[in-house]
Amino acid sequence: MPLPIENYAVIGDTHTAALVGNDGSIDWLCVPRFDSGAIFAALHGTEQHGRWLIAPAGEVRAVRRRYRGDTLVLETEFDTDDGTVRVIDFMPPRGEAPDVVRIVEGVRGRVPMQMHLRLRFDYGRVVPWVYREEGDLVAVAGPDAVWLRTPIETYGEDLATHADFSVGPGDRAPFVLTWRASHLPPPEPLDPIVELGATEGYWQGWMSACTYEGEWREAVVRSLLTLKALTYAPTGGIVAAATTSLPEALGGVRNWDYRFCWLRDATITLQSLLYSGFQAEAQAWRKWLLRAIAGDPAEMQIMYGVAGERRLTEYVADWLPGYDGLPVRIGNAAAEQFQLDVYGEVMDALHQGRRSALKVHDPAWGLQAQLMAFVEDHWRDPDEGIWEVRGGSLQFTHSKLMAWVAADRAVKGVEEFGLPGPVERWRALRDDIRSDILTHGYDEKRKTFTQSYGSVELDAALLMVPLVGFLPADDPRVRGTVAAIEKELLVDGFVQRYSQPPEPGVDGLPGGEGAFLACSFWLADNYALAGRPDEARELFERLLALRNDVGLLSEEYDPKAGRLVGNFPQAFSHVPLIDTARNLSTARGPSEARHEEHSR
């Protein structure tokens, strides 16, 4: 059975990523891209669905893990009765093919070790043909081929490859696994020790650009490294997570594929990169964004593939048992939804990029003008909203808020940068949307903004009201919304996304999920902006305490089970961590540049 989500660490090569358990097993790896088929899928089943275990053969008394400094090189130490052994796991920055390197080092005593490699292509569905070629182990099926190179003697048994060996102090036993398209010649061999040094140097060199020097540097650095690990380097796209279908409620059906790039993440990701010193990555993300949305604004999607693909057809991998719940979904049908808020997110992302001198005068403004024409015609339409509900379209207040953001940033483009456009019409549009929200999206009796027009439900997405500049944090309507969320959505100290009755509600699914970590960070931001710094710090520290032993977060947290839940590691958790740390560390953070612009 797979481990608890928090027991995994991530390694990656900026094309794809693997999850390594604290038991020494790699249970998830898709190659050659994040959204490719998995060759290890035990995360959603058993070892029969593919995994790669390297661990002591005897009983393990204790396990310690860490990343080597500011890198994505993982070290796991196992204490046994025979001694201590260290396993070093990493993926070298992508060369001609994806490689996973595992080096076993003896530390103390002589420790018997076991290696079990069970390759299964297409998410655990296909058993490959395995043979030897000039000392290498080769596994082939259809378009996939994998090479294992090691000086350790291996043998085949039960449709898997095994090895039994031991290491003492100073011993090193390297293993290199390489994927390559099956029609191509064998990949060039690499030197594991040389690649270890090169990989450490790559990550340390990248992190040297970081400008954050605040109180929570360790947490921010690990979040930035995680964000880089979720970046698809050839295009600059950043996936939401490395996994699919890790449940938002244990045993539940809220299981989605997150190995794609969401436009909604654009603004906060761009800001986090810019304010942390990573101009090149921010520029690459901006270019990906412009390529992805190019074309008819009416056809803009909420998410795309890592290269900008639009067809993300969803199906169920029904041969997999799933991670504590079914279904296991591949692809994401939410890509076909209409979600009005993404127009505001895109306008805001490009506006923040201009304010940070990424680009001022470029063809993007012409595309933005077309987006605004669409917003003018469709901002009154119902949509599926930020949480991608599958229970039908509504007039979501947050969606209208982001339509207001679109109009506001269009006006700012003219006012701040002298860009051409019908600014008076856009000002009037901004005023109309503002009036509509305050009339229909605010409950005067309860003193709170509501999830949708005329509803009684609450929505933590409305914590964005001061963060995007719609109203200041000390406005009574903002304070009332925060108070209502504290009363109804704050569970065991963490924020749930929205009201969830036991029966299927607005999202068309049974109630029940973990606390949403991004929303909890947004509440901390609201506290900070409203002059409640002690509460902001206390909540932020509580959130930091949820990170696993190597500093990673999933999408949600189940307070009752004390477990991380949802896809992992989750960009939409690590990015707001970076923003909140900066807001609390400095007099001016990422959100301040937005909230200070509130319309009078």
C-alpha positions in Angstrom: 0.0 0.0 0.0 1.2 3.6 -0.7 2.6 5.6 2.2 0.9 8.7 3.8 1.3 11.6 1.4 3.5 13.5 3.9 6.0 10.5 3.8 7.1 11.4 0.2 9.7 13.7 -1.0 10.1 15.0 -4.6 13.1 14.9 -7.0 13.0 16.3 -10.5 14.8 17.5 -13.6 12.5 20.4 -14.6 10.7 18.2 -17.1 9.1 15.7 -14.7 9.3 14.6 -11.1 9.4 11.5 -9.0 8.0 10.9 -5.5 10.4 9.1 -3.2 9.0 7.5 0.0 10.8 7.4 3.4 10.9 3.6 3.0 13.3 4.0 0.0 10.6 3.3 -2.7 10.0 5.5 -5.7 6.2 5.1 -6.1 5.5 7.7 -8.8 7.3 8.8 -11.9 5.9 9.9 -15.3 8.3 10.1 -18.2 9.3 12.0 -20.2 7.0 14.8 -19.1 4.9 15.5 -16.0 1.7 14.5 -17.9 3.2 11.4 -19.6 2.3 7.8 -18.6 3.7 6.6 -15.3 6.4 3.9 -15.2 6.0 3.7 -11.4 2.4 3.9 -10.3 2.4 2.2 -6.9 1.2 5.5 -5.4 -2.2 4.5 -6.8 -2.1 0.8 -6.0 0.6 -1.7 -4.9 4.1 -2.6 -5.9 2.5 -4.6 -8.8 1.7 -1.3 -10.5 5.4 -0.3 -10.6 7.9 0.9 -8.1 11.7 1.0 -7.4 12.7 0.1 -3.8 16.3 0.4 -2.4 16.3 -0.1 1.3 18.0 -2.2 4.1 17.1 -5.9 3.9 16.6 -6.0 7.7 14.5 -4.1 10.1 14.8 -0.4 10.0 15.1 1.3 13.5 15.0 4.9 12.4 14.8 7.0 9.2 16.2 10.6 8.7 15.8 12.6 5.5 17.0 15.9 4.2 17.8 17.8 1.0 21.4 18.6 0.6 21.4 22.3 1.2 19.5 24.4 -1.3 19.1 21.6 -3.8 16.7 18.9 -4.9 19.2 16.2 -4.0 17.6 14.0 -1.4 19.4 12.0 1.3 17.7 9.3 3.3 19.6 7.6 6.2 18.4 4.3 7.6 19.5 3.0 11.0 19.5 -0.8 11.4 20.9 -3.3 13.9 23.8 -3.8 11.5 24.6 -0.1 11.0 23.6 2.9 9.1 23.3 3.4 5.4 22.5 6.4 3.2 20.6 6.5 -0.1 21.1 9.6 -2.3 18.3 10.2 -4.9 18.3 12.8 -7.6 17.5 13.5 -11.2 20.2 15.3 -13.1 19.1 18.4 -15.1 17.7 17.0 -18.3 20.2 16.0 -20.9 19.2 13.8 -23.8 16.8 11.7 -21.6 15.3 11.6 -18.1 17.6 9.9 -15.6 17.0 8.8 -12.0 20.3 8.3 -10.1 20.3 6.4 -6.8 23.6 6.1 -4.8 23.8 3.8 -1.8 26.5 4.8 0.7 27.7 2.9 3.7 28.0 5.1 6.9 28.4 2.7 9.8 28.7 -1.1 10.1 28.0 -3.4 7.2 24.3 -3.2 6.1 22.6 -5.8 3.9 20.6 -4.1 1.2 17.8 -5.0 -1.2 16.8 -3.6 -4.5 13.5 -4.3 -6.2 12.7 -2.7 -9.6 9.3 -3.4 -11.0 8.7 -1.4 -14.2 5.1 -1.0 -15.4 4.4 1.3 -18.3 1.2 3.3 -18.9 0.2 3.8 -15.3 0.8 0.3 -14.2 -1.0 -1.3 -17.0 1.8 -2.7 -19.3 4.4 -5.3 -18.3 7.5 -4.7 -20.4 9.8 -7.3 -22.1 13.1 -7.3 -20.1 16.4 -8.4 -21.5 20.2 -7.7 -21.2 22.2 -5.8 -23.7 26.0 -5.4 -23.1 25.6 -5.6 -19.4 22.7 -3.2 -19.2 19.2 -4.2 -18.2 16.6 -3.1 -20.8 12.8 -3.0 -20.5 10.8 -2.3 -23.6 7.0 -2.1 -24.4 5.5 0.0 -27.2 6.9 3.5 -27.2 8.8 3.1 -23.9 12.2 1.8 -23.1 14.1 1.9 -19.8 17.8 1.1 -19.1 19.2 0.2 -15.7 22.9 0.5 -15.3 24.7 -0.6 -12.1 27.8 -2.5 -11.1 25.7 -4.5 -8.7 24.6 -8.0 -9.8 20.9 -8.3 -10.5 18.5 -11.1 -11.2 14.9 -11.5 -12.4 12.1 -13.0 -10.5 8.3 -12.5 -10.5 8.4 -10.1 -13.4 10.7 -7.8 -11.6 14.5 -7.2 -11.2 16.2 -7.7 -7.8 19.5 -7.3 -6.2 21.0 -8.3 -2.8 24.2 -6.6 -1.7 25.8 -4.9 1.3 27.7 -1.7 2.0 30.2 -0.7 4.6 31.8 2.6 5.5 33.0 4.3 2.4 31.3 1.9 0.0 29.2 3.3 -2.8 26.7 1.3 -4.9 25.3 3.4 -7.8 22.1 2.7 -9.9 21.1 4.8 -12.9 17.7 4.4 -14.5 17.2 6.1 -17.9 14.0 6.4 -20.0 14.3 6.7 -23.8 11.8 6.4 -26.7 12.0 2.7 -27.7 12.8 3.4 -31.4 16.0 5.4 -30.5 19.5 4.0 -29.8 20.5 3.4 -26.2 21.2 6.5 -24.2 24.7 7.5 -23.4 25.9 6.2 -20.0 26.6 8.8 -17.3 28.9 8.9 -14.3 26.7 8.9 -11.2 29.3 10.6 -9.0 30.0 13.3 -11.6 26.3 13.9 -12.0 25.8 14.2 -8.3 28.2 17.1 -8.1 26.8 18.7 -11.3 23.2 18.4 -10.0 24.1 20.0 -6.6 25.9 22.8 -8.5 22.9 23.4 -10.8 20.4 23.8 -7.9 22.8 25.9 -5.8 23.6 28.1 -8.8 19.9 28.6 -9.5 19.1 29.5 -5.9 21.9 32.0 -5.7 19.5 34.5 -7.5 17.2 34.5 -4.5 16.7 37.9 -2.9 14.5 36.9 0.0 16.4 37.4 3.3 13.5 37.4 5.8 12.8 35.5 8.9 11.5 32.4 7.1 14.2 31.9 4.5 14.4 28.2 4.8 10.7 27.7 4.1 10.7 30.2 1.3 13.8 28.7 -0.3 12.3 25.2 -0.2 9.1 26.5 -1.7 11.0 28.2 -4.5 12.9 25.0 -5.2 9.6 23.1 -5.3 8.2 25.7 -7.7 11.2 25.2 -9.9 10.8 21.5 -9.7 7.3 21.9 -11.1 8.5 23.9 -14.0 8.6 22.4 -17.5 11.8 24.0 -18.7 11.3 23.8 -22.5 8.3 26.0 -22.4 8.3 27.8 -19.0 5.0 26.3 -18.0 4.5 25.4 -14.3 2.2 22.5 -13.4 0.0 22.7 -10.4 1.4 19.5 -8.9 3.4 16.4 -9.9 0.5 14.0 -9.3 -3.0 13.0 -10.2 -6.0 11.9 -8.1 -4.5 12.2 -4.6 -7.8 12.6 -2.8 -8.9 15.9 -1.1 -10.8 13.7 1.3 -9.4 10.3 2.3 -11.7 7.6 0.9 -13.5 10.2 -1.2 -14.1 11.0 -4.9 -12.6 14.5 -5.0 -9.7 13.2 -7.1 -8.3 15.3 -9.9 -5.3 15.4 -12.3 -3.1 18.4 -11.5 -0.3 17.8 -13.9 -1.3 20.8 -16.0 -0.8 24.6 -16.0 -3.6 26.8 -14.6 -4.0 30.4 -15.7 -5.4 31.1 -12.2 -1.9 30.5 -10.8 -0.4 33.0 -13.2 -0.5 36.2 -11.1 0.6 34.8 -7.7 3.3 32.7 -9.4 4.6 35.6 -11.4 4.7 37.8 -8.4 6.5 35.2 -6.2 9.2 34.7 -8.9 9.6 38.4 -9.5 9.8 39.4 -5.8 12.2 36.6 -5.1 14.7 37.6 -7.8 13.9 35.1 -10.5 13.4 37.3 -13.5 14.2 34.6 -16.1 11.7 32.2 -14.8 9.0 34.9 -14.5 9.7 35.9 -18.1 9.5 32.3 -19.3 6.2 31.9 -17.4 4.8 35.1 -19.0 5.8 33.9 -22.5 4.1 30.5 -21.8 1.0 32.4 -20.7 0.9 34.5 -23.9 1.4 31.5 -26.2 -1.2 29.5 -24.4 -4.0 32.1 -24.5 -3.2 33.3 -28.1 -6.3 33.2 -30.3 -10.0 33.9 -29.9 -10.6 35.1 -26.3 -13.9 33.2 -26.3 -11.8 30.0 -26.6 -9.5 30.8 -23.7 -9.3 27.8 -21.3 -8.6 27.8 -17.5 -5.8 25.4 -17.9 -3.4 24.0 -20.6 -0.8 21.3 -21.0 2.8 22.1 -20.3 3.4 23.1 -23.9 0.1 24.9 -24.2 -2.0 21.9 -25.3 -5.7 22.5 -25.1 -7.2 19.0 -25.4 -6.9 17.5 -21.9 -9.5 14.7 -22.2 -10.4 13.1 -18.9 -10.7 9.4 -18.4 -10.6 7.0 -15.5 -7.7 4.5 -15.1 -10.0 1.8 -13.8 -7.2 -0.8 -13.5 -5.7 1.2 -10.6 -7.1 0.7 -7.0 -6.4 4.4 -6.3 -4.8 6.2 -3.3 -7.4 5.6 -0.5 -10.2 6.4 -2.9 -11.4 6.2 -6.4 -11.5 7.2 -9.2 -8.0 7.7 -10.6 -8.4 10.4 -13.3 -6.1 11.0 -16.2 -6.7 14.4 -17.9 -9.0 17.1 -16.6 -12.5 17.8 -17.9 -12.5 21.2 -16.1 -10.5 22.5 -18.9 -13.7 22.8 -20.9 -15.5 24.9 -18.2 -16.2 28.6 -18.5 -14.6 30.3 -15.5 -14.8 34.1 -15.7 -12.2 34.8 -13.1 -9.3 33.6 -15.3 -9.7 36.7 -17.5 -9.0 38.9 -14.4 -6.0 36.6 -13.4 -4.4 37.0 -16.9 -5.0 40.8 -17.0 -3.5 41.1 -13.5 -0.5 38.8 -14.3 0.4 40.9 -17.3 -0.1 44.1 -15.4 2.2 43.0 -12.6 4.8 42.0 -15.2 4.7 45.5 -16.6 5.1 47.0 -13.2 8.2 44.9 -12.7 9.6 45.9 -16.1 9.3 42.6 -17.8 7.6 44.2 -20.8 5.8 47.5 -21.3 5.2 47.9 -25.0 4.7 44.6 -26.7 2.0 42.7 -28.7 0.5 41.4 -25.4 -1.5 44.6 -25.0 -3.4 44.0 -28.3 -4.3 40.5 -27.0 -5.4 42.1 -23.6 -7.7 44.5 -25.5 -9.4 41.5 -27.1 -9.7 39.9 -23.7 -11.4 43.0 -22.4 -13.8 43.0 -25.3 -14.9 39.5 -24.2 -15.2 40.6 -20.5 -17.4 43.5 -21.5 -19.8 41.2 -23.3 -19.8 38.3 -20.9 -19.1 39.5 -17.3 -22.7 39.0 -16.4 -22.8 35.4 -17.5 -22.8 32.6 -14.9 -19.8 30.4 -14.7 -18.3 27.4 -12.8 -16.1 29.6 -10.6 -12.6 29.4 -9.1 -13.3 26.0 -7.5 -14.4 24.4 -10.9 -17.7 23.2 -9.6 -19.4 20.4 -11.4 -22.9 21.1 -10.0 -23.9 23.8 -12.5 -23.1 27.5 -13.3 -23.8 30.3 -10.9 -23.2 34.0 -10.5 -20.1 33.5 -8.3 -19.1 36.7 -6.5 -15.4 35.9 -6.8 -15.8 35.6 -10.5 -17.3 39.0 -10.7 -14.5 40.3 -8.4 -11.9 39.1 -10.9 -13.9 40.6 -13.8 -13.5 43.9 -11.9 -9.8 43.2 -11.7 -9.7 42.8 -15.4 -11.3 46.2 -16.0 -9.2 47.8 -13.3 -5.9 46.5 -14.7 -7.0 47.6 -18.2 -7.5 51.1 -16.9 -4.2 51.0 -15.1 -2.5 49.9 -18.4 -3.6 53.2 -20.0 -3.0 55.4 -16.9 0.4 54.0 -15.8 2.0 53.0 -19.1 0.2 55.2 -21.7 -1.1 52.2 -23.6 -3.9 52.8 -26.1 -7.5 51.8 -25.2 -11.1 53.0 -24.5 -10.2 54.0 -21.0 -13.5 55.9 -20.3 -15.5 52.8 -21.3 -13.3 50.6 -19.2 -13.7 52.9 -16.2 -17.4 52.8 -16.6 -17.2 49.0 -16.9 -15.2 48.9 -13.7 -17.8 51.0 -11.9 -20.6 48.9 -13.2 -19.1 45.6 -12.0 -18.2 47.2 -8.6 -21.8 48.3 -8.1 -23.1 44.9 -9.1 -20.9 43.1 -6.6 -21.8 45.4 -3.8 -25.5 45.1 -4.6 -25.8 41.4 -5.2 -22.7 39.7 -3.7 -22.8 41.3 -0.3 -25.3 40.2 2.4 -26.1 43.4 4.3 -27.8 41.5 7.2 -24.9 39.1 7.8 -22.2 41.7 6.9 -20.4 39.4 4.6 -19.7 38.7 0.9 -21.3 35.5 -0.2 -20.3 32.7 -2.5 -22.8 33.6 -5.2 -25.4 36.2 -5.8 -28.3 35.7 -3.4 -26.8 32.7 -1.7 -26.2 32.1 2.0 -23.0 30.1 1.5 -19.5 31.5 2.2 -16.4 31.2 0.1 -12.8 31.7 1.3 -11.9 33.0 -2.2 -13.5 36.3 -1.1 -10.5 36.8 1.1 -9.0 38.1 -2.1 -11.2 41.2 -1.9 -8.5 43.3 -0.2 -5.6 41.4 -1.9 -6.6 42.5 -5.4 -7.4 46.0 -4.4 -11.2 46.0 -4.5 -11.6 47.2 -1.0 -9.1 48.1 1.8 -8.6 45.5 4.5 -10.0 47.8 7.1 -13.3 48.3 5.2 -16.3 47.1 7.4 -17.4 44.8 4.5 -14.0 43.1 4.5 -13.8 42.8 8.2 -17.3 41.3 8.3 -16.4 38.8 5.6 -13.2 37.8 7.5 -15.3 37.4 10.7 -17.9 35.2 8.9 -15.2 33.0 7.5 -13.6 32.7 10.9 -16.9 31.6 12.3 -18.1 29.2 9.6 -15.1 28.1 7.5 -12.3 28.0 10.1 -12.0 24.4 11.3 -9.4 23.5 13.9 -7.5 26.6 13.0 -7.4 26.2 9.2 -9.7 27.5 6.4 -12.0 25.4 4.3 -12.7 26.6 0.8 -16.5 27.1 1.0 -19.6 25.9 2.9 -20.1 22.2 2.3 -23.4 20.6 3.3 -23.4 16.8 3.8 -25.5 16.3 0.6 -24.1 17.2 -2.8 -24.0 21.0 -2.9 -22.8 23.7 -5.3 -19.9 21.5 -6.5 -22.2 18.5 -7.3 -20.1 16.2 -5.0 -20.6 14.8 -1.5 -19.5 17.1 1.3 -16.2 16.8 3.1 -12.6 17.7 2.3 -9.5 19.0 4.1 -8.7 22.6 4.9 -7.5 24.4 1.8 -4.0 25.6 2.5 -3.9 28.5 0.1 -7.1 30.0 1.7 -5.4 29.7 5.1 -2.5 31.7 3.8 -4.9 34.3 2.4 -6.5 34.7 5.8 -3.0 35.3 7.3 -2.5 38.0 4.6 -5.8 39.6 5.6 -4.8 39.7 9.2 -1.5 41.4 8.3 -3.2 44.0 6.1 -5.8 44.7 8.7 -3.3 45.5 11.4 -3.5 42.1 13.2 0.1 41.0 12.9 0.2 38.7 15.9 -2.7 36.7 14.6 -1.1 36.7 11.1 2.2 35.3 12.4 0.5 32.7 14.6 -1.5 31.4 11.7 1.5 31.4 9.4 3.6 29.5 11.9 0.8 26.9 12.2 0.7 26.5 8.5 4.5 26.1 8.3 4.2 23.3 10.9 2.1 21.3 8.5 5.1 20.9 6.1 6.5 17.4 6.1 10.1 16.6 7.2 11.6 17.9 4.0 9.5 21.1 3.8 6.7 20.1 1.3 3.0 20.8 1.3 0.1 19.2 -0.5 -3.1 21.0 -1.5 -5.1 20.5 1.7 -4.8 19.3 5.3 -7.2 17.0 7.2 -7.2 18.3 10.8 -9.1 15.2 12.1 -6.7 12.7 10.6 -3.6 15.0 11.0 -2.7 14.2 7.4 -1.8 16.1 4.3 -4.3 15.4 1.5 -4.7 16.4 -2.2 -2.1 16.4 -4.9 1.6 16.8 -4.0 3.7 18.8 -3.9 1.2 21.6 -4.6 2.3 24.9 -6.2 -0.9 26.6 -5.1 0.2 26.0 -1.5 3.9 26.9 -1.8 3.3 30.1 -3.8 1.1 31.7 -1.2 3.6 30.6 1.5 6.2 32.7 -0.3 3.9 35.7 -0.6 2.8 35.5 3.1 6.3 35.2 4.3 7.3 38.3 2.3 4.2 40.2 3.5 5.2 39.4 7.1 8.9 39.9 6.6 9.0 43.3 4.9 7.2 46.6 4.8 6.1 45.9 1.2 5.3 42.5 -0.2 3.7 41.1 -3.3 0.1 41.7 -2.3 0.7 45.3 -1.2 1.4 46.4 -4.7 -2.1 45.1 -5.5 -4.2 46.0 -2.5 -3.0 49.6 -2.5 -4.7 50.2 -5.8 -8.2 49.9 -4.4 -10.7 51.9 -6.2 -12.4 54.7 -4.4 
